Amino acid sequence: MPDAPLPGFATLDRSIRAAQARATQGLSPVALAAPLADWAFHLARAPGKQMALALRLQVAATRYALWLARAAGDPSAAPLAAPQPGDRRFADPAWSAWPFNAVMQASLLAEAWWVEAARQVPGVTRRHEAQVQFLVRQLAAMGAPGNVPWLNPTVIARTLQEGGANLLRGLGHWLDDMDRQLAGLPPAGAEDFVIGRDLAVTPGRVVFRNDLMELIQYAPTTETVQAEPVMIVPAWIMKYYVLDLSPQNSLVRWLVGQGHSVFMLSWKNPDERDRETSLDDYRRRGVMAALDAVAAIVPGRKVHACGYCLGGTILAIAAATMAREHDDRLASMTLLAAQTDFADAGELMLLADEAQVGWLEDLMWDQGYLDTHQMAGAFQMLRSNELLWPRLLRRYVLGEADGMTDLMAWNADQTRMPARMHGEYLRGLFLENRLSAGRFAVEGRVVALRDIRAPIFALGTLRDHIAPWRSVYKVALFADTDVTYALVDGGHNAGIVSEPDGRAGRGFQLMTRRHGERYMDPDSWATLAPRHEGSWWLAWRDWLVQAGSGQRVAPPPMGAPEHGLAPREAAPGLYVHMK
């Protein structure tokens, strides 16, 4: 007779693992230990690879010694190595002068050697090889000479010029940041951007609320509007008003001004009481409940549905489910930096293996949710040369204050994610890629993206480190309808906020694949798609008109009291203020 299970011991183990996960801010050291062990073991069994690395080191050292001899007497001596495109650690011209050029060259040659050491070791799995290379880049970024004050010519010059005052200001910035972090306060300057006063000020009313989201209907500003309303599903990892920032940067305000009836979901910020809220709850009580409300307010009209980031992913699941059920209420579907296939999800996949997901699951089991700041470290690691180390150097060593913008203030307004939902998302979509693999079930039955018949507008951003544009593009591989794809300058957030009268020098590529035309891989698409200067908002506006009836009608009423949808609080509502 088999022994009975001992659940008490399992609970003890999980409690210990949860405490460990809390101490590491959700980053699993086990997830890195496995690839390092794999690499080290197989490298130890590869004498040929060791000899090749030793020879490479000897050649690099000899070339470096000869270059040092030339560069000491000839400032114009050609460098041995150059930074990778986008690497601005050595952008200061002072790095080209002796002796700092010698420090830079030594650093770049060492990085190149370690990258070579991490690749093509016989027996190492492809995933582990990529993880080791990622770790090498992180260590190289952390130990770069630019992060060492006495090796950085910019720091030395500033310190001599100011007599060390920059270091005192940097200390003050560090102390202020520590005080704010301990007190749970936002970064300095965020107080100048108040929700409802400076941000999220487009006029409107809450017309529906449940325990998961509010639906905001925005007031029209034109005498007539497009017949089909626009319903926007933002990500719940952050608050919705990235799409309604200050008035000059607000996609919502601009869209209303172009004659569209706009509805916006505002997600509740969950806490430990919401631990059992599921991914399907976000579909049913979020997307579908909002769609039902919009359909009641604007009866007899199809809806342009737009999803951003995670909001786009759940919208695609909802649209596939609607197609399965022969629900044709969507006039179109727009996916902004939203993935439906996660096979090529970029470097973030390196931090999402079984060990890492299990680590987060234990943490969420204990807390009931996952804090955004518990993922912020992972996102910063993906672009540490851009997002982490340069900021620390500027703020704490050079003594420069961070300029606060509306987008930065929004980014500091963090939210939480329910344990069950995020676990289902990480496993079902990110780790196992069930949606594009034909294994994602809704209410016990599999749904398929290819069932969607509404035209799709998909948008990726060129420098997106969260939803890489090639991954976003893959909706064209699985959809069986017209797909218009736009590739936009900028990153995951800044590329979306692209006001037409804003910054110059921005542009995008755009091309449509009609239903029945052959699939084109993303790199071929990028070669052939024509480029347009300016904001993608204008192209999307025109696409929405073409995807709809093109009719202009009187604006719909605010809410629908006869259907229990009476106007409530003024926008931005209540949920956006939840901490």
VOGU-3710 file (C-alpha; in Angstrom, 3 decimals, decimal comma):
1> mpdaplpgfa> 0,000/0,000/0,000  1,533/3,319/-1,032  2,287/5,882/1,622  -0,214/8,672/2,059  0,925/12,108/0,869  2,293/14,525/3,422  0,933/17,937/2,390  2,357/19,670/5,437  5,900/19,059/4,275  5,077/20,330/0,775
11> tldrsiraaq> 3,682/23,523/2,295  6,850/23,966/4,362  9,022/23,557/1,276  6,953/26,023/-0,696  7,050/28,568/2,118  10,841/28,374/2,190  11,048/28,747/-1,586  8,678/31,724/-1,454  10,892/33,441/1,133  13,917/32,853/-1,083
21> aratqglspv> 12,073/34,260/-4,098  11,080/37,343/-2,131  14,727/37,913/-1,155  15,846/37,787/-4,813  12,996/40,008/-6,094  11,607/37,125/-8,100  14,802/36,309/-10,022  15,778/32,655/-9,706  19,455/31,877/-9,159  18,661/28,257/-10,006
31> alaapladwa> 17,604/29,338/-13,492  21,150/30,595/-14,083  22,960/27,829/-12,237  21,744/25,137/-14,635  23,040/26,744/-17,867  26,321/27,684/-16,184  26,819/24,114/-14,987  25,966/22,775/-18,444  28,454/25,150/-20,060  31,246/24,548/-17,538
41> fhlarapgkq> 30,897/20,748/-17,646  30,988/20,537/-21,411  33,777/23,083/-21,717  35,830/20,948/-19,322  35,298/18,004/-21,721  36,296/19,994/-24,809  40,113/20,346/-24,912  39,909/21,529/-28,518  37,628/24,424/-27,565  39,931/25,234/-24,647
51> malalrlqva> 42,966/25,327/-26,924  41,096/27,544/-29,408  40,171/29,952/-26,617  43,724/29,986/-25,298  45,052/30,735/-28,780  42,452/33,446/-29,264  43,483/35,005/-25,950  47,159/34,883/-26,901  46,505/36,498/-30,287  44,306/39,206/-28,713
61> atryalwlar> 46,936/39,943/-26,052  49,697/40,207/-28,667  47,625/42,485/-30,912  46,709/44,613/-27,927  50,360/44,976/-26,841  51,395/46,040/-30,353  48,482/48,465/-30,550  49,422/49,971/-27,176  52,900/50,696/-28,468  51,475/52,476/-31,533
71> aagdpsaapl> 48,669/54,304/-29,756  50,958/55,709/-27,052  52,766/57,772/-29,673  50,085/58,108/-32,346  46,657/59,325/-31,167  45,193/58,558/-34,607  46,042/54,840/-34,449  43,086/52,778/-35,643  41,318/50,907/-32,795  41,272/47,125/-32,628
81> aapqpgdrrf> 37,614/46,860/-31,642  34,552/49,086/-31,814  31,374/49,110/-29,697  28,340/47,314/-31,058  25,649/49,427/-32,769  23,515/51,064/-30,103  26,211/50,722/-27,408  26,728/54,292/-26,183  28,956/53,537/-23,206  31,946/55,029/-24,995
91> adpawsawpf> 30,165/57,816/-26,884  32,170/60,576/-25,140  35,067/61,579/-27,480  37,350/61,489/-24,427  37,347/57,695/-24,683  39,364/58,051/-27,911  42,235/59,828/-26,127  45,153/58,177/-24,339  45,039/56,425/-21,848  41,271/55,944/-21,865
101> navmqaslla> 41,313/54,443/-25,345  43,573/51,724/-23,957  41,048/50,973/-21,213  38,188/50,901/-23,743  40,029/48,563/-26,113  40,939/46,173/-23,294  37,300/46,069/-22,181  35,924/45,429/-25,679  38,498/42,712/-26,420  37,749/40,987/-23,106
111> eawwveaarq> 34,002/41,080/-23,793  34,533/39,591/-27,247  36,632/36,778/-25,785  34,048/35,867/-23,179  31,267/35,889/-25,768  33,315/33,477/-27,873  33,943/31,319/-24,797  30,201/31,043/-24,218  29,309/29,926/-27,748  29,640/26,703/-29,702
121> vpgvtrrhea> 30,722/24,525/-26,796  29,970/20,938/-27,905  27,091/19,386/-25,955  25,593/22,599/-24,526  21,927/23,032/-25,375  21,031/25,977/-27,574  18,915/27,536/-24,817  21,671/27,186/-22,212  24,187/28,668/-24,637  21,960/31,703/-25,146
131> qvqflvrqla> 21,481/32,043/-21,375  25,229/31,915/-20,717  25,834/34,535/-23,404  23,163/36,695/-21,805  24,842/36,349/-18,408  28,216/37,221/-19,939  26,738/40,404/-21,408  25,229/41,343/-18,053  28,528/40,862/-16,233  30,355/42,787/-18,948
141> amgapgnvpw> 27,869/45,642/-18,674  28,220/45,707/-14,885  32,035/45,621/-14,947  32,476/48,034/-17,852  35,150/50,686/-17,232  32,524/53,396/-17,669  31,002/52,263/-14,359  34,318/52,748/-12,539  34,587/56,478/-11,662  38,390/56,633/-11,752
151> lnptviartl> 38,482/55,002/-15,197  35,724/57,111/-16,769  37,045/60,307/-18,417  33,616/61,962/-18,241  33,442/61,425/-14,480  37,033/62,551/-13,935  36,536/65,749/-15,943  33,255/66,584/-14,194  34,704/65,929/-10,743  37,760/68,139/-11,397
161> qegganllrg> 35,582/70,869/-12,900  33,150/70,934/-9,957  35,584/70,112/-7,186  33,639/67,000/-6,248  30,269/68,765/-5,951  28,805/66,264/-8,430  29,615/63,428/-6,025  27,835/65,231/-3,177  24,766/65,793/-5,362  24,881/62,131/-6,372
171> lghwlddmdr> 24,963/61,091/-2,717  21,956/63,304/-2,092  20,105/61,692/-4,992  20,905/58,231/-3,649  19,706/59,111/-0,137  16,495/60,625/-1,531  15,843/57,558/-3,671  16,385/55,253/-0,709  14,006/57,323/1,438  11,360/57,242/-1,268
181> qlaglppaga> 11,746/53,515/-1,810  11,420/52,721/1,897  8,380/54,997/2,170  6,756/53,549/-0,954  6,797/56,922/-2,732  7,241/57,502/-6,479  10,470/58,944/-7,911  11,214/62,631/-7,507  9,235/64,763/-9,936  6,336/62,334/-10,308
191> edfvigrdla> 4,300/64,572/-8,003  4,169/67,118/-10,834  2,057/64,706/-12,898  -1,259/64,123/-11,143  -3,864/61,729/-12,537  -6,995/63,654/-13,450  -5,166/66,995/-13,445  -2,138/66,518/-15,713  -2,617/62,935/-16,933  -5,727/61,068/-18,068
201> vtpgrvvfrn> -7,717/64,284/-18,499  -9,684/63,479/-21,662  -13,353/64,150/-20,699  -15,565/61,131/-20,264  -17,557/59,059/-17,794  -17,392/55,601/-16,296  -20,391/53,752/-17,754  -19,757/50,257/-16,396  -17,896/48,756/-13,464  -17,379/45,258/-12,090
211> dlmeliqyap> -14,855/43,824/-9,654  -12,172/43,625/-12,364  -12,454/46,716/-14,547  -14,182/49,996/-15,299  -15,318/50,984/-18,772  -14,796/54,654/-19,646  -16,764/56,278/-22,462  -15,166/59,477/-23,747  -17,207/62,533/-24,643  -17,349/63,392/-28,353
221> ttetvqaepv> -15,757/66,596/-29,635  -17,093/66,468/-33,201  -20,643/66,930/-34,499  -20,577/63,515/-36,157  -18,537/60,375/-35,482  -17,581/57,227/-37,307  -20,405/54,734/-37,021  -18,231/52,007/-35,487  -16,873/52,741/-31,977  -13,331/51,963/-30,837
231> mivpawimky> -12,846/49,861/-27,691  -9,313/49,819/-26,257  -8,032/46,995/-24,027  -4,823/48,101/-22,277  -2,389/45,850/-20,488  -3,077/45,201/-16,825  0,630/45,061/-16,020  0,496/48,891/-15,937  -2,315/51,434/-15,835  -4,309/52,377/-18,906
241> yvldlspqns> -3,384/56,038/-19,154  -0,204/55,423/-21,150  -2,751/55,887/-23,944  -4,121/59,053/-22,310  -1,063/60,900/-21,024  -0,847/64,688/-21,024  -3,200/66,194/-23,612  -0,520/66,682/-26,260  0,567/63,018/-25,918  -2,849/61,379/-25,600
251> lvrwlvgqgh> -3,858/58,819/-28,209  -7,370/58,808/-26,747  -7,813/62,587/-26,992  -6,456/62,601/-30,536  -8,687/59,722/-31,614  -11,768/61,439/-30,194  -10,761/64,610/-32,031  -10,623/62,628/-35,270  -14,287/61,750/-34,918  -14,212/58,338/-33,220
261> svfmlswknp> -16,348/57,158/-30,314  -13,785/55,753/-27,891  -14,206/53,377/-24,952  -11,373/52,389/-22,609  -10,998/49,584/-20,062  -9,394/50,615/-16,781  -8,253/47,551/-14,841  -8,510/47,206/-11,094  -5,171/46,996/-9,273  -5,519/43,558/-7,620
271> derdretsld> -4,300/42,535/-4,186  -4,038/39,274/-2,227  -7,853/38,914/-2,215  -7,761/38,492/-5,996  -5,282/35,613/-6,008  -7,719/33,237/-7,762  -8,624/35,630/-10,574  -7,834/33,715/-13,755  -6,697/34,625/-17,237  -10,150/33,660/-18,484
281> dyrrrgvmaa> -11,676/36,085/-15,980  -9,826/38,850/-17,809  -11,425/37,619/-21,024  -14,958/37,141/-19,659  -15,293/39,864/-17,034  -12,919/42,183/-18,858  -13,001/42,104/-22,654  -16,386/40,447/-23,172  -18,168/42,398/-20,433  -16,837/45,638/-21,928
291> ldavaaivpg> -17,880/44,569/-25,431  -21,383/43,785/-24,208  -21,593/47,256/-22,652  -20,324/48,981/-25,804  -22,824/47,008/-27,902  -25,641/48,184/-25,616  -24,567/51,833/-25,853  -23,977/51,718/-29,616  -26,525/49,112/-30,746  -26,447/47,601/-34,191
301> rkvhacgycl> -22,825/48,589/-34,851  -19,717/46,474/-35,006  -16,753/47,472/-32,831  -13,118/48,246/-33,623  -11,268/46,429/-30,816  -7,717/47,494/-29,980  -5,391/45,763/-27,524  -2,048/46,973/-26,201  0,653/44,552/-24,938  -1,025/41,952/-22,668
311> ggtilaiaaa> -4,340/43,585/-23,510  -3,747/42,649/-27,139  -2,987/39,045/-26,221  -6,214/38,619/-24,245  -8,107/40,456/-27,006  -6,778/37,963/-29,582  -7,923/35,082/-27,359  -11,337/36,708/-26,990  -11,577/37,318/-30,751  -10,669/33,692/-31,512
321> tmarehddrl> -13,305/32,529/-29,038  -15,889/34,833/-30,604  -15,045/33,460/-34,043  -15,519/29,916/-32,744  -18,936/30,885/-31,393  -19,925/32,741/-34,617  -19,971/36,081/-32,780  -19,247/38,658/-35,496  -19,458/41,895/-33,478  -15,855/42,924/-34,279
331> asmtllaaqt> -15,318/45,238/-37,235  -11,547/44,922/-36,828  -8,836/43,978/-34,370  -5,729/46,058/-33,651  -2,762/44,589/-31,761  -0,255/47,164/-30,480  3,066/45,581/-29,412  1,067/42,464/-28,527  2,282/38,899/-28,980  0,156/35,942/-29,988
341> dfadagelml> 3,103/33,602/-30,567  5,916/33,409/-28,030  8,406/31,175/-29,803  10,549/34,186/-30,732  9,883/36,399/-27,739  13,482/37,611/-27,583  15,795/37,727/-24,597  12,874/37,733/-22,161  12,517/34,035/-22,975  15,940/33,493/-21,435
351> ladeaqvgwl> 14,409/34,451/-18,093  11,287/32,308/-18,485  12,275/28,680/-18,158  10,734/26,108/-15,840  12,948/27,101/-12,903  12,162/30,801/-13,199  8,430/30,278/-13,637  8,380/27,929/-10,645  10,273/30,536/-8,615  7,642/33,168/-9,427
361> edlmwdqgyl> 4,792/30,742/-8,757  6,084/30,123/-5,243  6,383/33,856/-4,660  2,848/34,506/-5,930  1,476/31,557/-3,915  2,732/33,327/-0,798  1,757/36,892/-1,735  -1,319/36,247/-3,835  0,018/38,567/-6,529  3,165/39,723/-8,294
371> dthqmagafq> 4,370/43,281/-7,942  5,569/45,084/-11,039  8,774/46,064/-9,231  9,447/42,339/-8,761  9,702/42,111/-12,554  11,370/45,456/-13,142  14,814/43,985/-12,521  14,291/41,436/-15,279  13,157/44,101/-17,774  16,130/46,328/-16,919
381> mlrsnellwp> 18,554/43,423/-17,374  17,391/43,036/-20,977  18,780/46,487/-21,790  21,105/47,158/-18,875  23,526/49,133/-21,068  20,673/51,546/-21,832  18,243/51,395/-18,920  20,288/50,648/-15,820  23,994/51,490/-15,682  23,941/54,802/-17,599
391> rllrryvlge> 21,170/56,111/-15,323  23,013/55,078/-12,161  26,167/56,770/-13,431  24,371/59,999/-14,374  22,354/60,248/-11,190  24,716/59,005/-8,483  28,173/59,861/-9,858  27,711/62,782/-12,254  25,054/64,201/-9,952  22,543/64,901/-12,699
401> adgmtdlmaw> 18,870/64,971/-11,756  16,487/62,809/-13,751  14,117/64,842/-15,848  10,559/63,642/-15,243  8,121/63,289/-18,132  4,522/62,178/-18,352  5,632/58,801/-19,715  8,158/58,348/-16,895  5,553/59,280/-14,297  3,184/56,687/-15,754
411> nadqtrmpar> 5,946/54,080/-15,724  6,452/54,682/-12,009  2,744/54,097/-11,264  3,056/50,386/-10,674  0,397/47,703/-10,443  0,105/44,102/-9,314  -0,998/40,925/-11,077  -3,122/38,142/-9,560  -1,244/34,928/-8,804  -3,456/32,534/-10,754
421> mhgeylrglf> -3,738/34,749/-13,836  -0,018/35,412/-14,089  0,857/31,782/-13,529  -1,531/30,765/-16,334  -0,066/33,429/-18,597  3,541/32,448/-17,913  2,945/28,721/-18,345  0,196/28,538/-20,914  1,345/31,307/-23,233  4,913/32,336/-22,551
431> lenrlsagrf> 6,472/29,005/-21,604  4,321/26,496/-23,518  3,106/28,774/-26,350  -0,276/27,072/-26,434  -2,188/29,735/-28,398  -0,260/29,487/-31,666  0,376/25,769/-31,131  -3,349/25,006/-31,209  -3,501/23,884/-27,579  -5,069/26,887/-25,826
441> avegrvvalr> -8,510/25,980/-24,545  -11,312/28,348/-23,576  -14,188/26,768/-21,675  -12,821/23,331/-22,446  -12,436/23,795/-26,214  -9,369/24,868/-28,187  -9,473/28,229/-29,975  -7,555/29,153/-33,128  -6,385/32,533/-34,420  -7,046/31,406/-37,981
451> dirapifalg> -10,813/31,451/-37,254  -10,734/35,256/-36,928  -12,232/36,937/-39,998  -12,085/40,569/-38,928  -9,169/42,455/-40,539  -6,122/42,853/-38,305  -3,825/45,828/-37,802  -0,686/44,666/-35,969  2,065/47,007/-34,841  5,561/46,312/-33,572
461> tlrdhiapwr> 8,180/48,778/-32,388  11,731/48,643/-33,669  13,511/48,641/-30,299  10,986/46,670/-28,264  12,714/44,527/-25,627  9,435/43,228/-24,176  7,512/42,255/-27,323  10,124/42,050/-30,126  8,701/43,172/-33,437  9,433/39,890/-35,221
471> svykvalfad> 7,430/38,086/-32,554  4,515/40,513/-32,913  4,690/40,077/-36,700  3,998/36,337/-36,420  0,264/36,953/-36,087  0,450/37,122/-39,898  1,589/33,490/-39,916  -1,473/32,238/-38,037  -4,244/34,612/-39,099  -6,460/33,772/-42,080
481> tdvtyalvdg> -7,619/37,299/-42,875  -6,276/40,639/-44,110  -3,296/41,631/-41,959  -1,780/45,104/-42,058  1,535/45,296/-40,240  3,306/48,469/-39,119  6,878/48,646/-37,835  7,346/51,843/-35,859  10,449/53,686/-34,668  10,939/53,614/-30,895
491> ghnagivsep> 10,468/51,193/-28,050  7,623/49,338/-26,347  6,029/52,473/-24,868  7,604/55,467/-26,596  6,890/53,955/-30,012  3,176/53,788/-29,211  3,025/57,366/-27,914  3,589/59,015/-31,281  1,634/62,249/-31,411  1,460/63,661/-34,972
501> dgragrgfql> 2,687/67,135/-33,954  5,440/65,878/-31,684  9,052/64,889/-32,187  10,540/65,047/-35,664  12,517/62,283/-37,282  10,081/59,471/-36,550  8,591/57,147/-39,090  7,208/53,707/-39,768  6,921/50,978/-42,355  3,515/49,716/-43,413
511> mtrrhgerym> 2,255/46,986/-45,717  -0,861/44,836/-46,008  -1,108/41,140/-46,782  -4,525/40,380/-48,199  -6,433/37,243/-47,374  -5,230/34,442/-49,626  -1,811/35,979/-50,349  1,316/34,036/-49,455  3,059/34,546/-46,134  6,203/36,683/-46,057
521> dpdswatlap> 8,852/36,280/-43,356  9,508/39,358/-41,195  12,953/40,194/-42,568  11,677/40,043/-46,152  8,761/42,215/-45,098  11,141/44,778/-43,563  13,082/44,898/-46,844  10,003/45,450/-49,022  7,598/47,475/-46,868  7,588/51,164/-47,810
531> rhegswwlaw> 8,621/53,704/-45,178  6,532/56,686/-44,199  7,654/59,689/-42,181  5,646/60,948/-39,256  3,201/59,344/-36,844  1,606/55,941/-37,342  -1,532/57,342/-35,679  -2,542/58,920/-39,005  -2,197/55,639/-40,899  -4,173/53,789/-38,232
541> rdwlvqagsg> -6,951/56,381/-38,357  -7,290/55,893/-42,111  -7,196/52,109/-41,696  -10,004/52,208/-39,112  -12,195/54,172/-41,496  -11,518/51,707/-44,302  -12,153/48,710/-42,029  -15,504/50,141/-40,985  -18,500/51,298/-42,965  -17,136/54,802/-43,502
551> qrvapppmga> -20,454/56,259/-42,325  -20,577/59,256/-40,018  -23,463/59,442/-37,582  -24,545/61,437/-34,561  -22,501/60,651/-31,433  -24,001/57,931/-29,231  -25,485/58,883/-25,867  -23,348/58,726/-22,762  -24,091/55,307/-21,347  -27,334/53,387/-21,634
561> pehglaprea> -29,368/53,732/-18,393  -32,084/51,479/-19,777  -29,520/48,665/-19,803  -28,095/49,434/-16,371  -25,250/51,480/-17,867  -25,933/54,898/-16,379  -23,004/57,345/-16,427  -21,097/57,302/-13,150  -17,913/59,073/-12,082  -16,079/61,365/-14,460
571> apglyvhmk> -13,029/59,956/-16,211  -10,487/58,707/-15,241  -12,723/56,883/-12,767  -11,858/55,181/-9,487  -9,710/52,137/-10,334  -6,880/54,172/-11,850  -6,240/55,741/-8,422  -5,815/52,399/-6,625  -2,362/51,868/-5,138
//
